[in-house]
């Protein structure tokens, strides 16, 4: 895919005993379609590699 998406990360408010906050990133529909991620088959694998976040569909 040639298209590049620039997105902001929305951070959840920290609270309770958690030592930090997590963030949310909305994945554009085009990428969901390309990876065939649906409401029924929505499991993904995420990891960081060379300053990138890699998202793959779980098999």
Secondary structure, 3 states (H helix, E strand, C coil): CCCCCCCCCEECCCCCCCCCCCEECCCCHHHHHHCCCCCCCCCEEEEEECCEEEEEECC
